[in-house]
Protein backbone atom coordinates (compact mmCIF):
# COMPACT_ATOMS: atom_id res chain seq x y z
CA UNK A 1 0.00 0.00 0.00
CA UNK A 2 2.97 2.37 -0.26
CA UNK A 3 1.31 4.04 -3.25
CA UNK A 4 -1.77 4.70 -1.19
CA UNK A 5 -0.07 6.23 1.86
CA UNK A 6 3.39 7.42 0.85
CA UNK A 7 2.18 10.33 -1.29
CA UNK A 8 1.90 12.69 -2.68
CA UNK A 9 2.12 10.62 -5.80
CA UNK A 10 1.89 11.91 -9.35
CA UNK A 11 -1.64 13.02 -10.19
CA UNK A 12 -1.81 10.78 -13.26
CA UNK A 13 -1.00 7.68 -11.19
CA UNK A 14 -3.37 8.68 -8.36
CA UNK A 15 -6.20 9.20 -10.85
CA UNK A 16 -5.59 5.82 -12.49
CA UNK A 17 -5.39 3.98 -9.16
CA UNK A 18 -8.61 5.64 -8.03
CA UNK A 19 -10.29 4.81 -11.33
CA UNK A 20 -9.34 1.13 -10.97
CA UNK A 21 -10.49 1.04 -7.34
CA UNK A 22 -13.72 2.77 -8.31
CA UNK A 23 -14.35 0.07 -10.91
CA UNK A 24 -13.94 -2.59 -8.22
CA UNK A 25 -16.24 -0.72 -5.84
CA UNK A 26 -18.83 -0.25 -8.58
CA UNK A 27 -18.73 -4.00 -9.26
CA UNK A 28 -19.42 -4.66 -5.57
CA UNK A 29 -22.23 -2.09 -5.53
CA UNK A 30 -23.83 -3.59 -8.65
CA UNK A 31 -23.98 -6.83 -6.67
CA UNK A 32 -25.61 -5.09 -3.68
CA UNK A 33 -22.44 -5.08 -1.57
CA UNK A 34 -21.13 -2.00 0.29
CA UNK A 35 -17.54 -2.48 1.52
CA UNK A 36 -17.66 0.02 4.45
CA UNK A 37 -13.92 -0.17 5.27
CA UNK A 38 -12.02 1.13 2.26
CA UNK A 39 -8.58 2.22 3.48
CA UNK A 40 -4.96 1.76 2.36
CA UNK A 41 -4.54 -1.39 4.45
CA UNK A 42 -7.36 -2.99 2.44
CA UNK A 43 -5.81 -2.16 -0.93
CA UNK A 44 -3.09 -4.40 -2.27
CA UNK A 45 -0.90 -3.08 -5.06
CA UNK A 46 -0.11 -5.70 -7.69
CA UNK A 47 3.15 -4.87 -9.44
CA UNK A 48 6.05 -6.95 -10.67
CA UNK A 49 9.46 -6.12 -9.15
CA UNK A 50 11.21 -3.50 -11.24
CA UNK A 51 8.04 -2.47 -13.06
CA UNK A 52 7.07 1.16 -13.23
CA UNK A 53 4.40 2.42 -10.80
CA UNK A 54 2.40 3.16 -13.95
CA UNK A 55 1.72 -0.56 -14.25
CA UNK A 56 0.57 -1.06 -10.64
CA UNK A 57 -2.91 -2.53 -10.23
CA UNK A 58 -4.84 -1.92 -6.99
CA UNK A 59 -6.82 -4.83 -5.54
CA UNK A 60 -9.57 -4.13 -3.01
CA UNK A 61 -9.53 -6.70 -0.21
CA UNK A 62 -11.08 -7.50 3.17
CA UNK A 63 -14.83 -7.45 2.80
CA UNK A 64 -15.22 -8.44 6.47
CA UNK A 65 -17.35 -5.38 7.30
CA UNK A 66 -19.26 -5.42 4.03
CA UNK A 67 -23.01 -5.02 4.04
CA UNK A 68 -25.32 -6.80 1.66
CA UNK A 69 -27.84 -4.05 0.96
CA UNK A 70 -30.83 -6.33 0.41
CA UNK A 71 -30.30 -8.10 3.74
CA UNK A 72 -29.04 -5.24 5.86
CA UNK A 73 -31.87 -4.99 8.33
CA UNK A 74 -31.65 -8.68 9.21
CA UNK A 75 -27.85 -8.75 9.46
CA UNK A 76 -26.86 -5.45 11.12
CA UNK A 77 -27.92 -3.63 14.23
CA UNK A 78 -28.35 0.09 14.71
CA UNK A 79 -25.79 1.72 16.99
CA UNK A 80 -22.83 -0.41 15.91
CA UNK A 81 -20.00 1.60 14.41
CA UNK A 82 -18.14 -0.18 11.65
CA UNK A 83 -15.08 0.99 9.77
CA UNK A 84 -11.86 2.87 10.43
CA UNK A 85 -12.57 6.37 11.83
CA UNK A 86 -10.16 8.24 9.55
CA UNK A 87 -11.90 6.81 6.45
CA UNK A 88 -15.48 6.68 7.76
CA UNK A 89 -18.21 8.65 6.04
CA UNK A 90 -20.26 10.92 8.31
CA UNK A 91 -23.23 8.52 8.16
CA UNK A 92 -21.01 5.72 9.48
CA UNK A 93 -20.22 7.79 12.55
CA UNK A 94 -23.91 7.90 13.52
CA UNK A 95 -24.21 4.16 13.88
CA UNK A 96 -27.34 4.13 11.70
CA UNK A 97 -26.61 1.08 9.56
CA UNK A 98 -29.64 1.71 7.34
CA UNK A 99 -27.90 4.86 6.01
CA UNK A 100 -24.84 2.93 4.81
CA UNK A 101 -24.97 2.67 1.05
CA UNK A 102 -22.81 3.20 -2.01
CA UNK A 103 -22.16 6.83 -1.01
CA UNK A 104 -20.41 5.52 2.11
CA UNK A 105 -17.77 3.86 -0.05
CA UNK A 106 -17.57 6.91 -2.34
CA UNK A 107 -16.59 8.99 0.69
CA UNK A 108 -13.80 6.57 1.62
CA UNK A 109 -12.52 6.63 -1.96
CA UNK A 110 -12.41 10.42 -1.65
CA UNK A 111 -10.25 10.16 1.47
CA UNK A 112 -7.88 7.80 -0.37
CA UNK A 113 -7.67 10.17 -3.34
CA UNK A 114 -7.01 13.10 -1.02
CA UNK A 115 -4.17 11.19 0.67
CA UNK A 116 -2.61 10.17 -2.63
CA UNK A 117 -2.71 13.74 -3.96
CA UNK A 118 -1.78 15.66 -0.80
CA UNK A 119 0.50 13.17 0.91
CA UNK A 120 -1.67 13.45 4.01
CA UNK A 121 -5.32 12.98 4.83
CA UNK A 122 -8.00 15.61 5.25
CA UNK A 123 -8.16 14.73 8.95
CA UNK A 124 -4.49 14.85 9.97
CA UNK A 125 -3.82 14.20 13.65
CA UNK A 126 -7.19 12.55 14.17
CA UNK A 127 -6.50 9.15 15.62
CA UNK A 128 -9.55 8.41 17.73
CA UNK A 129 -13.22 7.96 17.06
CA UNK A 130 -14.06 10.85 19.39
CA UNK A 131 -11.78 13.20 17.43
CA UNK A 132 -13.29 12.06 14.14
CA UNK A 133 -16.86 12.53 15.40
CA UNK A 134 -15.91 16.08 16.40
CA UNK A 135 -14.97 16.83 12.77
CA UNK A 136 -18.00 15.22 11.18
CA UNK A 137 -19.69 18.42 10.05
CA UNK A 138 -16.52 20.43 9.48
CA UNK A 139 -15.99 21.19 5.81
CA UNK A 140 -13.12 19.23 4.32
CA UNK A 141 -10.43 21.60 3.05
CA UNK A 142 -9.75 21.40 -0.66
CA UNK A 143 -6.84 19.15 -1.53
CA UNK A 144 -5.43 22.18 -3.41
CA UNK A 145 -4.94 23.93 -0.06
CA UNK A 146 -2.38 21.26 0.80
CA UNK A 147 -1.06 20.59 -2.71
CA UNK A 148 -1.61 23.53 -5.04
CA UNK A 149 -0.35 21.65 -8.10
CA UNK A 150 -3.42 19.36 -8.12
CA UNK A 151 -5.63 20.13 -11.12
CA UNK A 152 -8.95 21.83 -10.47
CA UNK A 153 -10.83 18.95 -12.08
CA UNK A 154 -9.30 16.28 -9.84
CA UNK A 155 -9.67 18.51 -6.76
CA UNK A 156 -13.36 18.93 -7.66
CA UNK A 157 -13.81 15.17 -7.95
CA UNK A 158 -12.11 14.71 -4.58
CA UNK A 159 -14.28 17.38 -2.94
CA UNK A 160 -17.48 15.90 -4.34
CA UNK A 161 -16.57 12.48 -2.94
CA UNK A 162 -16.08 14.11 0.48
CA UNK A 163 -19.41 15.92 0.68
CA UNK A 164 -21.10 15.70 4.09
CA UNK A 165 -24.49 14.59 2.77
CA UNK A 166 -24.51 11.24 0.93
CA UNK A 167 -26.93 12.66 -1.68
CA UNK A 168 -24.34 15.30 -2.59
CA UNK A 169 -21.69 12.69 -3.44
CA UNK A 170 -21.41 10.80 -6.69
CA UNK A 171 -24.10 8.14 -7.02
CA UNK A 172 -21.62 5.66 -8.46
N, CA, C and O of each residue as an XYZ file, in Angstrom:
688
protein
N       0.804     -1.202      0.000
C       0.000      0.000      0.000
C       0.850      1.271      0.000
O       0.324      2.350      0.273
N       2.127      1.176     -0.293
C       2.969      2.370     -0.265
C       2.454      3.437     -1.216
O       2.625      4.626     -0.946
N       1.831      3.052     -2.314
C       1.314      4.044     -3.251
C       0.081      4.729     -2.705
O      -0.280      5.813     -3.163
N      -0.561      4.122     -1.747
C      -1.775      4.698     -1.194
C      -1.459      5.637     -0.029
O      -2.250      6.539      0.250
N      -0.328      5.454      0.659
C      -0.066      6.228      1.865
C       1.232      7.016      1.815
O       1.447      7.872      2.674
N       2.090      6.771      0.867
C       3.389      7.417      0.852
C       3.435      8.677      0.027
O       4.522      9.180     -0.258
N       2.300      9.201     -0.364
C       2.183     10.332     -1.286
C       2.876     11.574     -0.795
O       3.535     11.535      0.244
N       2.752     12.674     -1.502
C       1.898     12.690     -2.681
C       2.517     11.898     -3.822
O       3.737     11.805     -3.956
N       1.659     11.345     -4.617
C       2.120     10.621     -5.797
C       1.670     11.407     -7.020
O       0.759     12.229     -6.924
N       2.286     11.170     -8.152
C       1.889     11.913     -9.347
C       0.383     11.809     -9.606
O      -0.222     10.747     -9.465
N      -0.189     12.931     -9.984
C      -1.635     13.017    -10.194
C      -2.140     11.966    -11.176
O      -3.191     11.365    -10.956
N      -1.412     11.748    -12.234
C      -1.813     10.778    -13.258
C      -1.928      9.374    -12.658
O      -2.869      8.640    -12.959
N      -0.969      9.010    -11.813
C      -0.998      7.682    -11.193
C      -2.118      7.607    -10.164
O      -2.827      6.603    -10.099
N      -2.289      8.657     -9.355
C      -3.367      8.676     -8.361
C      -4.728      8.537     -9.036
O      -5.587      7.790     -8.568
N      -4.917      9.258    -10.133
C      -6.202      9.198    -10.846
C      -6.446      7.799    -11.403
O      -7.570      7.300    -11.348
N      -5.414      7.167    -11.934
C      -5.588      5.821    -12.487
C      -5.867      4.810    -11.388
O      -6.732      3.948    -11.547
N      -5.147      4.902    -10.271
C      -5.390      3.982     -9.163
C      -6.816      4.147     -8.636
O      -7.503      3.165     -8.355
N      -7.249      5.402     -8.508
C      -8.607      5.635     -8.029
C      -9.632      5.106     -9.028
O     -10.640      4.518     -8.637
N      -9.373      5.315    -10.302
C     -10.294      4.809    -11.330
C     -10.431      3.283    -11.207
O     -11.540      2.750    -11.239
N      -9.304      2.595    -11.068
C      -9.345      1.135    -10.969
C     -10.056      0.684     -9.691
O     -10.837     -0.267     -9.716
N      -9.784      1.367     -8.578
C     -10.490      1.035     -7.336
C     -11.982      1.322     -7.461
O     -12.813      0.557     -6.972
N     -12.312      2.418     -8.112
C     -13.721      2.766     -8.309
C     -14.443      1.712     -9.135
O     -15.605      1.402     -8.875
N     -13.758      1.163    -10.126
C     -14.350      0.073    -10.913
C     -14.648     -1.130    -10.025
O     -15.705     -1.750    -10.152
N     -13.726     -1.462     -9.131
C     -13.937     -2.592     -8.219
C     -15.100     -2.316     -7.272
O     -15.932     -3.190     -7.027
N     -15.152     -1.101     -6.745
C     -16.240     -0.725     -5.836
C     -17.572     -0.738     -6.570
O     -18.575     -1.200     -6.026
N     -17.592     -0.236     -7.796
C     -18.831     -0.246     -8.576
C     -19.306     -1.689     -8.824
O     -20.504     -1.969     -8.788
N     -18.363     -2.590     -9.072
C     -18.728     -3.997     -9.260
C     -19.393     -4.539     -7.988
O     -20.408     -5.231     -8.060
N     -18.818     -4.221     -6.833
C     -19.421     -4.660     -5.569
C     -20.815     -4.053     -5.413
O     -21.766     -4.749     -5.058
N     -20.928     -2.756     -5.680
C     -22.231     -2.092     -5.532
C     -23.276     -2.670     -6.483
O     -24.442     -2.805     -6.113
N     -22.869     -3.009     -7.692
C     -23.828     -3.586     -8.649
C     -24.296     -4.968     -8.206
O     -25.282     -5.496     -8.720
N     -23.576     -5.546     -7.247
C     -23.978     -6.827     -6.675
C     -24.518     -6.648     -5.253
O     -24.522     -7.586     -4.456
N     -24.971     -5.434     -4.951
C     -25.613     -5.090     -3.677
C     -24.701     -5.207     -2.464
O     -25.170     -5.485     -1.361
N     -23.400     -4.999     -2.658
C     -22.439     -5.081     -1.565
C     -21.799     -3.706     -1.353
O     -21.297     -3.095     -2.296
N     -21.824     -3.227     -0.110
C     -21.130     -2.003      0.289
C     -19.961     -2.441      1.165
O     -20.163     -3.150      2.152
N     -18.758     -2.035      0.823
C     -17.543     -2.484      1.515
C     -17.474     -1.964      2.946
O     -17.279     -2.762      3.862
N     -17.622     -0.677      3.176
C     -17.659      0.020      4.453
C     -16.327      0.120      5.189
O     -16.304      0.609      6.319
N     -15.220     -0.322      4.600
C     -13.924     -0.172      5.273
C     -12.811     -0.006      4.242
O     -11.773     -0.662      4.325
N     -13.034      0.870      3.278
C     -12.015      1.134      2.264
C     -10.949      2.021      2.890
O     -11.233      3.129      3.346
N      -9.734      1.522      2.906
C      -8.578      2.215      3.481
C      -7.327      1.605      2.868
O      -7.397      0.529      2.275
N      -6.181      2.273      2.999
C      -4.964      1.759      2.363
C      -4.623      0.321      2.755
O      -4.147     -0.454      1.925
N      -4.864     -0.029      4.000
C      -4.545     -1.393      4.450
C      -5.387     -2.449      3.748
O      -5.025     -3.626      3.755
N      -6.495     -2.054      3.147
C      -7.361     -2.989      2.440
C      -7.212     -2.890      0.929
O      -8.058     -3.375      0.178
N      -6.130     -2.259      0.491
C      -5.815     -2.164     -0.932
C      -4.427     -2.757     -1.140
O      -3.437     -2.254     -0.610
N      -4.372     -3.812     -1.904
C      -3.089     -4.404     -2.267
C      -2.687     -3.866     -3.627
O      -3.526     -3.721     -4.517
N      -1.418     -3.572     -3.788
C      -0.904     -3.084     -5.060
C      -0.173     -4.233     -5.744
O       0.815     -4.755     -5.227
N      -0.668     -4.611     -6.897
C      -0.108     -5.702     -7.687
C       0.850     -5.102     -8.710
O       0.443     -4.383     -9.623
N       2.135     -5.415     -8.533
C       3.147     -4.873     -9.437
C       4.342     -5.804     -9.411
O       4.773     -6.247     -8.346
N       4.867     -6.094    -10.567
C       6.053     -6.949    -10.669
C       7.278     -6.161    -10.221
O       7.358     -4.959    -10.474
N       8.238     -6.817     -9.559
C       9.457     -6.121     -9.151
C      10.131     -5.463    -10.360
O      10.270     -6.070    -11.422
N      10.537     -4.231    -10.171
C      11.212     -3.502    -11.238
C      10.286     -2.811    -12.208
O      10.735     -1.987    -13.005
N       8.996     -3.127    -12.164
C       8.040     -2.474    -13.064
C       7.769     -1.054    -12.593
O       7.896     -0.739    -11.410
N       7.403     -0.223    -13.519
C       7.067      1.159    -13.233
C       5.784      1.223    -12.405
O       4.912      0.366    -12.546
N       5.664      2.242    -11.536
C       4.402      2.422    -10.800
C       3.215      2.600    -11.739
O       2.070      2.375    -11.347
N       3.490      3.005    -12.985
C       2.405      3.159    -13.953
C       1.676      1.852    -14.213
O       0.518      1.858    -14.631
N       2.343      0.731    -13.969
C       1.724     -0.561    -14.250
C       1.083     -1.195    -13.011
O       0.547     -2.300    -13.095
N       1.130     -0.514    -11.871
C       0.565     -1.056    -10.636
C      -0.954     -1.187    -10.753
O      -1.628     -0.320    -11.309
N      -1.469     -2.283    -10.219
C      -2.906     -2.528    -10.226
C      -3.385     -2.650     -8.782
O      -2.907     -3.518     -8.051
N      -4.321     -1.796     -8.357
C      -4.844     -1.915     -6.993
C      -5.882     -3.040     -6.908
O      -6.670     -3.251     -7.830
N      -5.859     -3.738     -5.803
C      -6.818     -4.826     -5.544
C      -7.507     -4.552     -4.210
O      -6.849     -4.503     -3.170
N      -8.810     -4.376     -4.233
C      -9.574     -4.126     -3.014
C      -9.793     -5.449     -2.287
O     -10.264     -6.423     -2.875
N      -9.447     -5.472     -1.002
C      -9.527     -6.702     -0.212
C     -10.351     -6.471      1.061
O     -10.864     -5.377      1.302
N     -10.460     -7.506      1.847
C     -11.075     -7.496      3.172
C     -12.501     -6.948      3.170
O     -12.742     -5.786      3.496
N     -13.413     -7.799      2.802
C     -14.831     -7.448      2.802
C     -15.496     -7.893      4.112
O     -16.697     -8.161      4.140
N     -14.717     -7.971      5.187
C     -15.223     -8.445      6.472
C     -16.310     -7.565      7.086
O     -17.140     -8.061      7.848
N     -16.322     -6.289      6.775
C     -17.352     -5.383      7.299
C     -18.397     -5.030      6.254
O     -19.238     -4.157      6.470
N     -18.336     -5.715      5.126
C     -19.257     -5.416      4.026
C     -20.698     -5.650      4.446
O     -21.002     -6.457      5.324
N     -21.562     -4.913      3.784
C     -23.007     -5.017      4.035
C     -23.682     -5.413      2.740
O     -23.460     -4.799      1.697
N     -24.501     -6.437      2.813
C     -25.323     -6.797      1.663
C     -26.590     -5.960      1.780
O     -27.384     -6.141      2.703
N     -26.770     -5.043      0.838
C     -27.838     -4.053      0.963
C     -29.221     -4.664      1.080
O     -30.050     -4.150      1.831
N     -29.494     -5.728      0.372
C     -30.827     -6.331      0.410
C     -31.142     -6.995      1.742
O     -32.310     -7.182      2.085
N     -30.106     -7.353      2.494
C     -30.302     -8.102      3.737
C     -29.861     -7.307      4.956
O     -29.713     -7.876      6.037
N     -29.655     -6.040      4.809
C     -29.036     -5.236      5.865
C     -29.821     -5.246      7.170
O     -29.227     -5.372      8.240
N     -31.101     -5.120      7.104
C     -31.865     -4.995      8.333
C     -31.863     -6.288      9.142
O     -32.021     -6.257     10.362
N     -31.690     -7.404      8.480
C     -31.652     -8.680      9.205
C     -30.259     -8.976      9.748
O     -30.113     -9.732     10.709
N     -29.220     -8.373      9.127
C     -27.851     -8.748      9.465
C     -27.124     -7.730     10.336
O     -26.136     -8.088     10.977
N     -27.565     -6.494     10.384
C     -26.859     -5.454     11.117
C     -27.777     -4.845     12.166
O     -29.002     -4.916     12.067
N     -27.162     -4.256     13.154
C     -27.923     -3.633     14.225
C     -27.574     -2.160     14.314
O     -26.414     -1.777     14.160
N     -28.577     -1.339     14.561
C     -28.348      0.090     14.714
C     -27.484      0.332     15.936
O     -27.586     -0.387     16.930
N     -26.625      1.354     15.860
C     -25.789      1.715     16.994
C     -24.401      1.116     16.956
O     -23.557      1.472     17.779
N     -24.141      0.212     16.019
C     -22.828     -0.411     15.909
C     -22.013      0.368     14.886
O     -22.411      0.500     13.729
N     -20.870      0.880     15.325
C     -19.999      1.604     14.410
C     -19.072      0.614     13.722
O     -18.425     -0.204     14.376
N     -19.013      0.693     12.398
C     -18.137     -0.184     11.647
C     -17.269      0.653     10.712
O     -17.742      1.594     10.076
N     -16.002      0.291     10.644
C     -15.077      0.991      9.767
C     -13.884      1.520     10.540
O     -13.729      1.255     11.732
N     -13.053      2.263      9.851
C     -11.862      2.875     10.429
C     -12.125      4.380     10.485
O     -12.335      5.000      9.443
N     -12.117      4.979     11.676
C     -12.568      6.369     11.827
C     -12.023      7.351     10.793
O     -12.777      8.180     10.284
N     -10.757      7.279     10.479
C     -10.160      8.236      9.546
C     -10.792      8.172      8.161
O     -10.781      9.164      7.432
N     -11.342      7.016      7.787
C     -11.904      6.810      6.453
C     -13.427      6.713      6.465
O     -14.041      6.512      5.417
N     -14.037      6.851      7.630
C     -15.483      6.677      7.755
C     -16.243      7.883      7.233
O     -15.878      9.029      7.495
N     -17.292      7.610      6.500
C     -18.205      8.648      6.043
C     -18.999      9.148      7.244
O     -19.173      8.420      8.221
N     -19.480     10.390      7.177
C     -20.258     10.921      8.305
C     -21.404     10.007      8.743
O     -21.656      9.862      9.939
N     -22.098      9.393      7.785
C     -23.225      8.524      8.161
C     -22.765      7.270      8.896
O     -23.552      6.670      9.628
N     -21.517      6.861      8.722
C     -21.010      5.719      9.476
C     -20.799      6.093     10.937
O     -20.915      5.241     11.818
N     -20.495      7.342     11.196
C     -20.223      7.794     12.555
C     -21.479      7.899     13.404
O     -21.392      8.041     14.623
N     -22.647      7.830     12.772
C     -23.907      7.902     13.518
C     -24.328      6.550     14.059
O     -25.121      6.469     14.997
N     -23.796      5.486     13.468
C     -24.209      4.155     13.883
C     -25.511      3.695     13.250
O     -26.003      2.612     13.565
N     -26.078      4.508     12.355
C     -27.338      4.131     11.697
C     -27.014      3.305     10.455
O     -26.781      3.850      9.376
N     -27.002      2.011     10.619
C     -26.615      1.084      9.564
C     -27.478      1.259      8.320
O     -26.985      1.094      7.204
N     -28.746      1.588      8.489
C     -29.642      1.711      7.337
C     -29.215      2.826      6.386
O     -29.646      2.843      5.233
N     -28.373      3.761      6.848
C     -27.901      4.856      6.007
C     -26.641      4.490      5.220
O     -26.208      5.252      4.356
N     -26.057      3.340      5.513
C     -24.844      2.931      4.813
C     -25.216      2.410      3.432
O     -25.957      1.435      3.298
N     -24.697      3.065      2.424
C     -24.968      2.665      1.051
C     -23.758      2.962      0.189
O     -22.673      3.213      0.713
N     -23.924      2.937     -1.111
C     -22.805      3.195     -2.014
C     -22.075      4.507     -1.719
O     -20.856      4.579     -1.875
N     -22.799      5.541     -1.298
C     -22.155      6.829     -1.008
C     -21.151      6.720      0.139
O     -20.212      7.511      0.224
N     -21.352      5.744      1.014
C     -20.412      5.515      2.113
C     -19.039      5.138      1.553
O     -18.015      5.642      2.014
N     -19.024      4.259      0.571
C     -17.765      3.859     -0.055
C     -17.178      4.982     -0.905
O     -15.958      5.122     -0.990
N     -18.037      5.784     -1.535
C     -17.566      6.910     -2.341
C     -16.782      7.880     -1.452
O     -15.745      8.402     -1.862
N     -17.275      8.116     -0.249
C     -16.586      8.992      0.692
C     -15.188      8.447      1.001
O     -14.207      9.190      0.958
N     -15.103      7.174      1.306
C     -13.802      6.566      1.622
C     -12.848      6.647      0.438
O     -11.654      6.882      0.624
N     -13.356      6.457     -0.773
C     -12.520      6.627     -1.958
C     -12.006      8.065     -2.043
O     -10.868      8.296     -2.451
N     -12.836      9.021     -1.661
C     -12.414     10.419     -1.649
C     -11.274     10.664     -0.670
O     -10.353     11.424     -0.967
N     -11.332     10.027      0.493
C     -10.245     10.164      1.470
C      -8.959      9.571      0.891
O      -7.888     10.163      1.023
N      -9.063      8.404      0.251
C      -7.877      7.799     -0.374
C      -7.292      8.716     -1.440
O      -6.078      8.917     -1.490
N      -8.148      9.273     -2.293
C      -7.667     10.166     -3.341
C      -6.981     11.378     -2.722
O      -5.910     11.782     -3.176
N      -7.579     11.949     -1.709
C      -7.011     13.098     -1.019
C      -5.606     12.759     -0.516
O      -4.667     13.531     -0.711
N      -5.470     11.596      0.132
C      -4.169     11.193      0.670
C      -3.134     10.987     -0.432
O      -1.972     11.366     -0.282
N      -3.562     10.386     -1.537
C      -2.611     10.172     -2.625
C      -2.144     11.493     -3.213
O      -0.969     11.639     -3.548
N      -3.047     12.454     -3.343
C      -2.713     13.735     -3.964
C      -1.966     14.678     -3.030
O      -1.050     15.378     -3.461
N      -2.348     14.702     -1.754
C      -1.777     15.661     -0.805
C      -0.621     15.096      0.004
O       0.183     15.848      0.557
N      -0.537     13.772      0.074
C       0.499     13.166      0.906
C       0.092     13.085      2.368
O       0.859     12.616      3.209
N      -1.115     13.542      2.666
C      -1.674     13.454      4.010
C      -3.192     13.465      3.865
O      -3.725     13.858      2.827
N      -3.866     13.040      4.894
C      -5.316     12.979      4.825
C      -5.981     14.290      5.173
O      -5.330     15.201      5.686
N      -7.261     14.399      4.903
C      -7.996     15.612      5.248
C      -8.182     15.767      6.753
O      -8.538     16.849      7.221
N      -7.948     14.721      7.504
C      -8.158     14.734      8.947
C      -6.858     14.402      9.675
O      -6.839     13.518     10.531
N      -5.783     15.094      9.347
C      -4.485     14.847      9.968
C      -4.563     15.016     11.479
O      -5.218     15.929     11.983
N      -3.880     14.119     12.197
C      -3.823     14.201     13.650
C      -5.046     13.645     14.340
O      -5.143     13.693     15.566
N      -5.979     13.119     13.571
C      -7.188     12.554     14.166
C      -7.020     11.047     14.229
O      -7.097     10.347     13.220
N      -6.786     10.567     15.445
C      -6.505      9.148     15.615
C      -7.617      8.395     16.330
O      -7.652      7.166     16.290
N      -8.518      9.105     16.975
C      -9.550      8.412     17.733
C     -10.925      8.665     17.143
O     -11.136      9.611     16.385
N     -11.838      7.809     17.506
C     -13.218      7.958     17.062
C     -13.815      9.262     17.583
O     -14.543      9.940     16.858
N     -13.518      9.616     18.818
C     -14.059     10.852     19.390
C     -13.581     12.071     18.606
O     -14.360     12.989     18.350
N     -12.297     12.085     18.222
C     -11.780     13.199     17.430
C     -12.466     13.261     16.072
O     -12.798     14.343     15.589
N     -12.676     12.107     15.459
C     -13.295     12.059     14.136
C     -14.746     12.518     14.202
O     -15.207     13.245     13.322
N     -15.464     12.102     15.232
C     -16.860     12.529     15.396
C     -16.909     14.047     15.534
O     -17.828     14.684     15.019
N     -15.936     14.631     16.220
C     -15.912     16.080     16.400
C     -15.750     16.822     15.079
O     -16.134     17.988     14.981
N     -15.190     16.174     14.065
C     -14.970     16.830     12.774
C     -16.060     16.535     11.765
O     -15.995     17.013     10.632
N     -17.060     15.758     12.149
C     -17.999     15.218     11.178
C     -18.675     16.279     10.311
O     -18.880     16.045      9.120
N     -19.018     17.413     10.860
C     -19.691     18.418     10.052
C     -18.751     19.530      9.590
O     -19.182     20.468      8.920
N     -17.482     19.431      9.940
C     -16.518     20.428      9.481
C     -16.286     20.244      7.990
O     -16.130     19.117      7.521
N     -16.263     21.344      7.240
C     -15.990     21.189      5.812
C     -14.571     20.663      5.600
O     -13.634     21.057      6.295
N     -14.438     19.785      4.644
C     -13.123     19.231      4.320
C     -12.386     20.262      3.462
O     -12.915     20.711      2.445
N     -11.172     20.639      3.866
C     -10.433     21.604      3.050
C     -10.103     21.016      1.681
O      -9.857     19.817      1.551
N     -10.100     21.861      0.679
C      -9.751     21.402     -0.664
C      -8.348     20.811     -0.658
O      -7.459     21.310      0.033
N      -8.157     19.764     -1.419
C      -6.840     19.155     -1.532
C      -5.838     20.163     -2.102
O      -4.637     20.037     -1.865
N      -6.315     21.149     -2.840
C      -5.433     22.183     -3.408
C      -4.862     23.105     -2.329
O      -3.856     23.777     -2.557
N      -5.496     23.141     -1.161
C      -4.940     23.925     -0.060
C      -3.666     23.280      0.480
O      -2.796     23.963      1.022
N      -3.567     21.976      0.330
C      -2.381     21.261      0.803
C      -1.396     20.970     -0.320
O      -0.198     20.817     -0.077
N      -1.901     20.895     -1.552
C      -1.056     20.594     -2.713
C      -1.592     21.401     -3.895
O      -2.458     20.939     -4.638
N      -1.069     22.597     -4.052
C      -1.612     23.533     -5.043
C      -1.449     23.067     -6.482
O      -2.126     23.581     -7.373
N      -0.571     22.111     -6.726
C      -0.351     21.646     -8.101
C      -1.443     20.699     -8.599
O      -1.474     20.369     -9.785
N      -2.335     20.262     -7.718
C      -3.423     19.364     -8.123
C      -4.366     20.125     -9.054
O      -4.747     21.262     -8.778
N      -4.733     19.485    -10.152
C      -5.626     20.126    -11.118
C      -6.982     20.426    -10.486
O      -7.423     19.730     -9.571
N      -7.629     21.464    -10.983
C      -8.952     21.833    -10.472
C      -9.953     20.698    -10.659
O     -10.775     20.436     -9.781
N      -9.880     20.029    -11.800
C     -10.835     18.953    -12.079
C     -10.714     17.816    -11.061
O     -11.719     17.341    -10.533
N      -9.484     17.386    -10.792
C      -9.305     16.284     -9.844
C      -9.633     16.734     -8.421
O     -10.177     15.956     -7.637
N      -9.310     17.975     -8.084
C      -9.674     18.515     -6.764
C     -11.196     18.566     -6.611
O     -11.719     18.310     -5.526
N     -11.901     18.893     -7.686
C     -13.362     18.934     -7.657
C     -13.932     17.536     -7.441
O     -14.864     17.354     -6.658
N     -13.373     16.558     -8.133
C     -13.813     15.168     -7.950
C     -13.599     14.753     -6.498
O     -14.487     14.168     -5.878
N     -12.434     15.054     -5.965
C     -12.112     14.710     -4.582
C     -13.108     15.369     -3.623
O     -13.643     14.710     -2.731
N     -13.353     16.652     -3.805
C     -14.285     17.376     -2.935
C     -15.698     16.812     -3.005
O     -16.384     16.710     -1.988
N     -16.122     16.452     -4.193
C     -17.483     15.903     -4.343
C     -17.604     14.562     -3.623
O     -18.643     14.269     -3.031
N     -16.562     13.756     -3.670
C     -16.571     12.475     -2.939
C     -16.680     12.704     -1.438
O     -17.234     11.872     -0.720
N     -16.154     13.830     -0.960
C     -16.079     14.105      0.478
C     -17.197     15.013      0.989
O     -17.079     15.606      2.061
N     -18.266     15.119      0.229
C     -19.410     15.917      0.681
C     -20.008     15.301      1.947
O     -20.013     14.081      2.113
N     -20.511     16.159      2.835
C     -21.102     15.700      4.092
C     -22.342     14.841      3.851
O     -22.464     13.754      4.416
N     -23.245     15.317      3.028
C     -24.488     14.591      2.765
C     -24.270     13.533      1.692
O     -23.730     13.843      0.630
N     -24.679     12.288      1.943
C     -24.510     11.238      0.930
C     -25.126     11.601     -0.420
O     -24.571     11.247     -1.461
N     -26.256     12.296     -0.423
C     -26.927     12.655     -1.676
C     -26.110     13.639     -2.504
O     -26.334     13.767     -3.707
N     -25.172     14.329     -1.880
C     -24.335     15.297     -2.591
C     -23.084     14.662     -3.194
O     -22.357     15.311     -3.946
N     -22.835     13.408     -2.868
C     -21.686     12.693     -3.436
C     -22.088     12.038     -4.749
O     -23.269     11.993     -5.093
N     -21.113     11.536     -5.472
C     -21.409     10.798     -6.695
C     -22.283      9.600     -6.355
O     -22.117      8.976     -5.306
N     -23.197      9.288     -7.233
C     -24.098      8.139     -7.018
C     -23.375      6.827     -7.295
O     -23.736      5.787     -6.744
N     -22.371      6.874     -8.132
C     -21.616      5.657     -8.458
C     -20.207      6.060     -8.835
O     -19.383      5.202     -9.150
